[in-house]
Amino acid sequence: MAQAHRLRTVSTVNRAYSTDPHESIDAIGGVNPDHTRWRMTQDAAIAAIEAGTDRFLVDSGGVIVSLVVHTHKGQKYLKQPAAPAA
């Protein structure tokens, strides 16, 4: 597994209006350490995760987890894993 070069905290998720899992996230975004904003499409985020250049972190019930890439009906999409049980 490649070492992540950038950790990005996701603060916004733009959702597409669809019931298909791979279409439920349109784009993600957040704020860099230098306070500039960033935004990335789901396809670009998937490519960055698969290349090992970025990890995208979200708060899942008080636990910080990385978004993961899943496949549904041959289409890749971003998924937030469930927070571990306390």
Secondary structure, 3 states (H helix, E strand, C coil): CCCCCEEEECCEEECCCCCCHHHCCCEEEEECCCCCEEEEEHHHHHHHHHHCCEEEEEEECCEEEECEEEEECCEEEEECCCCCCC
